[in-house]
């Protein structure tokens, strides 16, 4: 079980998708996603969108900078 709220979990989803979280926070997000179907559904949607964007980009754009730019942009939208 996680101590993270839905709001906190949603704010960490992009870092989670980019594998940018430390092990402790990743475990907390995992716990929340395992126990909250609403957040899990939203996470699944974000993961699908992220994968579609990455897979549709040209080969030269497929690098960590590309994903990080998208991740940063999406995180700033949450603030």
Secondary structure, 3 states (H helix, E strand, C coil): CCCCCHHHHHHHHHHHHCCCCCHHHHHHHHHHHHHCHHHHHHHHHHHHHHHHHHHHCCHHHCCHHHHHHHHHHHHHHHC
